[in-house]
Amino acid sequence: MEQKKRKSSATIASIETEYVRSLQKKASRKHARKIRLYRRLTVFAIVAAIILVGMTQMYMKQKQVLEAKELEKMEMISQLEEVQQEQETLKRQLVKLDDDDYIAKLARKDYFLSENNEIIFSIPENKKKTDKKDNGKE
């Protein structure tokens, strides 16, 4: 019996009335609207993916630049500290150079100047080092 029902349903022709045609037009419009919707969503997804990839690349580049700048900042801070220490040393030396006794001691040491009735003995530094080595061996 089921075969007879199938045959009979297969042989049934649809009625071409105005109502059936309007239903078919609505169904085809709905199908076309669905296809356009999928196309729009696909285009939107592609554009969104391109924007996301671009922003991710920009973020990574900015992160690398920031890391480089942080490293450079640390180097500059260490250089600043060294320069500040050198400046402090120079300031202390400047204060010492205002003292006449310090200038006299410096002149005696570096330029072998002497006061009246004073004798200066100069011992080469290389000789001092070899004497110390020889004394340590004996």
Number of C-alpha atoms within 10 A of each C-alpha: 6 7 8 9 10 11 11 11 10 9 9 9 8 7 9 8 8 9 10 12 12 11 11 12 12 12 12 12 12 12 12 12 12 12 12 12 12 12 12 12 12 12 12 12 12 12 12 12 12 12 12 12 12 12 12 12 12 12 12 12 12 12 12 12 12 12 12 12 12 12 12 12 12 12 12 12 12 12 12 12 12 12 12 12 12 12 12 12 12 12 12 11 11 11 10 13 14 10 10 10 11 12 13 14 14 14 13 14 13 8 9 13 15 14 9 6 5 8 10 11 7 8 8 8 9 8 10 11 10 11 11 10 11 10 8 8 6 5
